[in-house]
Amino acid sequence: MMTQVFDTPASLYRALPSVDSLLAADASQALLTQYGKDAVKQVINQQLAAARAVIATEQRLPQWLANSTTTFEYLAQHLQQLHQLSLRPVHNLTGTILHTNLGRSQQSEAAINAVTQVMRHATPLEFELEAGKRGHRDNAVSQLIHRLTGAEACCVVNNNAAAVLLMLSAVCAGKEVIVSRGELVEIGGAFRIPDIMRQAGCTLVEVGATNRTHLRDYQAAITENTGAIMKVHTSNYHIQGFTSAVDEATLGKLCRERGIPLISDLGSGALTDLRRFGLKQEPMPQQMLADGVDLVSFSGDKLLGGPQSGLIVGKQALIDKLQQHPLKRALRCDKLILAALEATLLHYLNPETLDSQLPIMAKFARSEAEICRQAERFVAALQPLFAPRYPLRAVPCQTQVGSGSQPDTYLPSAALAFRAQAGGSLAELERHFKSAEQPIIGRIKDEQLLLDLRGADDFEQLLASLAQLGAPT
Ligand SMILES: *Cc1c(COP(=O)(O)O)cnc(C)c1O
């Protein structure tokens, strides 16, 4: 047989298998059963076209056509890629627990189970089983919210941005809304308080200065056209120095005297005291309500640890307005979200088990000593597999909460720090980790690839994946 170097293009083209012969081969049958004839044919056509291009430019057959085994392995790989879910599990070892790009909070087994059940079966989403009549979809969580926060009523929508839009649209459209200049927040992804105000048909009335706002500023801004005073929690930044703001209790008193609603966008809205983890305390919805705020909105997938959602809790009469507004119909949550949210909120009824049941709390609760111990164990097990090109060590690091919450607070943690030497490259190592069946996402800092172990879901499984992956070849 001639070596390929001497093959003429014509003989190379003739050496290409036909689509029909590939489809008829025994090795194709499993692929046809799994992916269907159309998909298999399409992939064969695409790959043969690519092979013709290789012949034209390089006068050789591509490697995958070397023999029948390589050919069908190659086709199987392409078909598998087409069918791979893009929303699949990854290891978030970025050092940011609530990573918006990685789907924010992971959820409890109880929430996962609740979602699975309502996906599989019919569920009384808008039906009262006892009374046998139509119910309201937010009822599933409003009883719990009442127990947890004391709120008279609640309304659940897609996310907190939607919650703020709905509050403003239903309560303040066509009116003025007074906000401190220190609280005109921008959250990532084009959510800015002035823009949302405009969208809701409200007129923003800014009061005070960036660093200081006083009660008299609010008092002076109230007119007969005032729709509400709004507080916005500056969750993703911190003003330090010569500052002052007016607290909710003081504003609550003013609003009651003047007959104006007081509304609050809390952002994260923790339902539990986070100081036990060494974090700062986030303002809690229950405290806001006790201070006299009429409506409080917060996210379901930030520090609450549930699914993406926005909760608005507070006075019955105002919640009724929200529920009756046409936007609510557009922003309402589906049964999966409501099931997950209900299961998440249930954990809060038992503070003793909360930290072990809710993944986000479990990660906050991990002790630095335990993470360091794990990091040392990982290094001992992995060093022989990654050195000499990618030596690793255990280094101290700092975990962030993420999602704009507590931007200046860190939890002490430990990371695996990989360096590249002897021809290795960090970019290649990063790619290699991302190519794992469950991609491993870290971050590059100071010429090291860091994997923060506070974010690990399961140390044993992670160690096994890293060991199996080994260094890039
Ligand atoms: C995060 C945040 C929002 C947006 O909440 P989403 O749930 O992401 O829509 C709005 N306001 C504040 C103060 C926030 O921190």
The ligand as a Gaussian input file, in Angstrom:
#p B3LYP/6-31G(d) Opt

LIG

0 1
 C      -29.590000      41.844000      44.240000
 C      -30.390000      43.067000      44.424000
 C      -31.466000      43.346000      43.571000
 C      -31.826000      42.432000      42.428000
 O      -32.265000      41.212000      42.911000
 P      -32.382000      39.961000      41.933000
 O      -32.994000      38.895000      42.771000
 O      -31.012000      39.662000      41.460000
 O      -33.271000      40.367000      40.813000
 C      -32.176000      44.505000      43.780000
 N      -31.856000      45.344000      44.781000
 C      -30.832000      45.109000      45.629000
 C      -30.535000      46.098000      46.724000
 C      -30.066000      43.958000      45.482000
 O      -29.053000      43.704000      46.317000

